Amino acid sequence: MKDESQPAFSYPVKVGHISANAVSVHLSANERERKALAALWNINEVLSLEADLQIARWKKDGVKIKGDVKARIVQSCVVTLEPVEADIDESVEAILVPEGSRLARQASNDGGEMILDPDGPDIPDTFTGDTIDAGVVVSEQVALAIDPYPRKPGVTFGERIESTAADDKKPNPFAVLKDWKKD
């Protein structure tokens, strides 16, 4: 049985050691982590995963992670099932605040409805204890960028066969009984 509490790609950071001045961090997944990520994301293989991050204090007790994530993965083509390599190059920006922080609360109006701005910033994620995991933030960003329907270049589905109205007509279940009383 797999231990679900241990993330596939981890880089723990003590919140107490983070200052207002951003610290540069370079993360790179080793072979064991790449295999675990491939299993987690249900893809063939993770060839590489690297991230260059800036980690800094945000407001009083929050943490801001900002940077770039690059990955090279192999998936199966949805048409031919042949391997397809894909490059992922995403920017990541995450804000994490301690559980129970007032900064993590959703804004609401007088009627109790939450106010969400689809173009606005996301609400901060929460963490427990005194440690955040920058590796989990990176792996989540890559997981969101994976193409759910990868296709080899130039490959298309075959001709589509359209049905006719006669094909779509449901058979009458009592048709077998039409000659029943004639005997």
QUIHUJO-V454644 format. One record per residue. N is the residue number from 1. RES is the residue in one letter. OMEGA is omega in whole degrees, 0 to 359 (none if undefined). Layout:
n=N res=RES omega=OMEGA
n=N res=RES omega=OMEGA
This chain:
n=1 res=M omega=183
n=2 res=K omega=178
n=3 res=D omega=183
n=4 res=E omega=182
n=5 res=S omega=180
n=6 res=Q omega=181
n=7 res=P omega=181
n=8 res=A omega=180
n=9 res=F omega=188
n=10 res=S omega=172
n=11 res=Y omega=183
n=12 res=P omega=179
n=13 res=V omega=177
n=14 res=K omega=182
n=15 res=V omega=180
n=16 res=G omega=181
n=17 res=H omega=183
n=18 res=I omega=179
n=19 res=S omega=178
n=20 res=A omega=177
n=21 res=N omega=183
n=22 res=A omega=177
n=23 res=V omega=178
n=24 res=S omega=180
n=25 res=V omega=174
n=26 res=H omega=179
n=27 res=L omega=177
n=28 res=S omega=182
n=29 res=A omega=176
n=30 res=N omega=185
n=31 res=E omega=179
n=32 res=R omega=179
n=33 res=E omega=179
n=34 res=R omega=177
n=35 res=K omega=179
n=36 res=A omega=178
n=37 res=L omega=178
n=38 res=A omega=178
n=39 res=A omega=180
n=40 res=L omega=183
n=41 res=W omega=179
n=42 res=N omega=176
n=43 res=I omega=183
n=44 res=N omega=188
n=45 res=E omega=170
n=46 res=V omega=182
n=47 res=L omega=178
n=48 res=S omega=175
n=49 res=L omega=180
n=50 res=E omega=178
n=51 res=A omega=172
n=52 res=D omega=188
n=53 res=L omega=170
n=54 res=Q omega=181
n=55 res=I omega=182
n=56 res=A omega=175
n=57 res=R omega=178
n=58 res=W omega=186
n=59 res=K omega=186
n=60 res=K omega=187
n=61 res=D omega=181
n=62 res=G omega=179
n=63 res=V omega=177
n=64 res=K omega=177
n=65 res=I omega=181
n=66 res=K omega=179
n=67 res=G omega=182
n=68 res=D omega=180
n=69 res=V omega=177
n=70 res=K omega=178
n=71 res=A omega=173
n=72 res=R omega=184
n=73 res=I omega=176
n=74 res=V omega=178
n=75 res=Q omega=175
n=76 res=S omega=177
n=77 res=C omega=182
n=78 res=V omega=180
n=79 res=V omega=187
n=80 res=T omega=184
n=81 res=L omega=176
n=82 res=E omega=179
n=83 res=P omega=178
n=84 res=V omega=177
n=85 res=E omega=179
n=86 res=A omega=175
n=87 res=D omega=177
n=88 res=I omega=179
n=89 res=D omega=186
n=90 res=E omega=170
n=91 res=S omega=181
n=92 res=V omega=174
n=93 res=E omega=182
n=94 res=A omega=175
n=95 res=I omega=180
n=96 res=L omega=178
n=97 res=V omega=180
n=98 res=P omega=177
n=99 res=E omega=180
n=100 res=G omega=180
n=101 res=S omega=179
n=102 res=R omega=179
n=103 res=L omega=181
n=104 res=A omega=183
n=105 res=R omega=176
n=106 res=Q omega=174
n=107 res=A omega=178
n=108 res=S omega=179
n=109 res=N omega=183
n=110 res=D omega=181
n=111 res=G omega=179
n=112 res=G omega=179
n=113 res=E omega=177
n=114 res=M omega=177
n=115 res=I omega=180
n=116 res=L omega=175
n=117 res=D omega=183
n=118 res=P omega=179
n=119 res=D omega=182
n=120 res=G omega=180
n=121 res=P omega=176
n=122 res=D omega=174
n=123 res=I omega=182
n=124 res=P omega=172
n=125 res=D omega=179
n=126 res=T omega=175
n=127 res=F omega=177
n=128 res=T omega=179
n=129 res=G omega=183
n=130 res=D omega=184
n=131 res=T omega=171
n=132 res=I omega=180
n=133 res=D omega=180
n=134 res=A omega=178
n=135 res=G omega=178
n=136 res=V omega=177
n=137 res=V omega=179
n=138 res=V omega=182
n=139 res=S omega=176
n=140 res=E omega=180
n=141 res=Q omega=178
n=142 res=V omega=180
n=143 res=A omega=179
n=144 res=L omega=183
n=145 res=A omega=181
n=146 res=I omega=178
n=147 res=D omega=182
n=148 res=P omega=180
n=149 res=Y omega=181
n=150 res=P omega=181
n=151 res=R omega=176
n=152 res=K omega=179
n=153 res=P omega=177
n=154 res=G omega=181
n=155 res=V omega=178
n=156 res=T omega=174
n=157 res=F omega=180
n=158 res=G omega=179
n=159 res=E omega=178
n=160 res=R omega=181
n=161 res=I omega=180
n=162 res=E omega=177
n=163 res=S omega=178
n=164 res=T omega=179
n=165 res=A omega=179
n=166 res=A omega=178
n=167 res=D omega=183
n=168 res=D omega=182
n=169 res=K omega=181
n=170 res=K omega=178
n=171 res=P omega=178
n=172 res=N omega=182
n=173 res=P omega=181
n=174 res=F omega=181
n=175 res=A omega=180
n=176 res=V omega=182
n=177 res=L omega=186
n=178 res=K omega=181
n=179 res=D omega=186
n=180 res=W omega=184
n=181 res=K omega=184
n=182 res=K omega=183
n=183 res=D omega=none
